[in-house]
Amino acid sequence: MTNHCCGPGYASPAEAMRAPREKLLYTIAIYTGTGIQKPDYLCTIDVDPQSPTYSQVISRLQMPGIGDELHHSGWNACSSCHGDASMERKYLIVPGVRSSNLHIVDCGTDPRNPTLFKVIDGAEIKARTNLSAPHTVHCLGSDIIVSMLGDAQGNAPGGYLQLSKEFE
């Protein structure tokens, strides 16, 4: 949730507990490892009990490639940005742990029907940072950090990839 005078998120866990419930849920669906050669996708589920489409998958956003194995996603902005009115929880960063791709999904323009904003290619990440296998995404005050499980060849240890709010 965005509080336009204060930025995204909440000042405290207690404030978050008092906030209105989420009306949409975003989750991943993966084919990787099943033998089915289709792209993984992001599902949007209506979780508003007052909605006529309550408890239904209302959209599916296919990723552009096969074999990503989508993993732990995270927002571009969160409570770490509370107090910064210039920040907005708009983009969901969805890593592909096998492909090393980072999918930037626009959930803010049309929350019921997210679109793919940008893909950061896993091969580019490996070449520029010697890191692979993105695991978990966390927002920071102004940047985004992604834990990476391996080096470019997939060997431990990994490290952390830091992205700007422009996803560079």
C-alpha positions, -999 to +999 in steps of 0.1 A: +000+000+000+012+035-008+006+064+016+012+093-008+025+116+019+049+091+033+059+066+007+052+029+004+047+005+033+040+012+069+059+028+097+056-002+120+043-038+120+013-026+142+004-001+115+006-028+088-017-050+109-044-022+110-042-016+073-068-029+048-063-064+036-047-070+003-072-077-026-048-094-050-022-121-045+007-127-069+023-162-070+044-182-094+036-213-113+065-233-126+069-260-153+107-262-148+116-298-140+082-313-149+091-323-185+066-298-198+083-274-222+064-242-214+074-209-198+068-205-161+042-178-152+030-153-126-006-158-115-028-130-102-054-143-077-084-122-065-085-125-027-112-098-021-142-116-006-165-089-020-154-095-056-173-116-081-140-132-091-130-140-055-106-170-052-100-172-089-069-168-110-077-136-129-045-134-150-014-153-160+017-136-172+040-160-191+077-154-189+095-151-223+117-181-219+115-218-209+134-232-179+136-202-156+124-218-124+108-187-109+117-182-073+113-158-043+100-125-057+102-091-040+090-056-045+110-026-058+099-006-028+087-017+007+085-004+043+123+003+040+112+032+018+085+045+042+090+082+045+102+086+009+071+099-011+090+095-044+090+057-040+061+035-052+055-003-048+049-009-085+074-035-097+077-071-086+111-086-093+108-123-101+141-142-104+146-174-124+169-194-102+180-218-131+182-192-159+196-164-137+171-141-155+155-113-134+120-105-146+107-070-137+069-071-137+047-040-137+020-047-111+012-010-106-002+002-139-029-025-140-027-046-108-053-072-120-033-078-152+005-073-147+028-069-176+065-077-182+084-044-179+119-056-184+141-088-183+177-086-171+193-114-190+210-141-168+240-143-193+246-106-188+244-109-151+270-137-152+293-118-175+292-085-156+291-098-120+304-134-119+271-143-101+243-167-109+211-183-095+192-154-081+173-165-050+156-138-029+149-102-036+149-075-009+142-038-013+165-013+004+159+023+011+166+032-026+181+001-042+173-036-045+195-064-034+193-100-047+209-129-030+227-151-056+235-187-048+265-192-071+293-177-092+289-176-130+296-213-132+271-222-105+297-229-078+295-217-042+299-192-028+275-168-044+271-132-034+247-102-036+236-083-067+227-047-061+203-030-085+194+006-087+157+017-087+160+019-125+170-018-125+206-012-136 
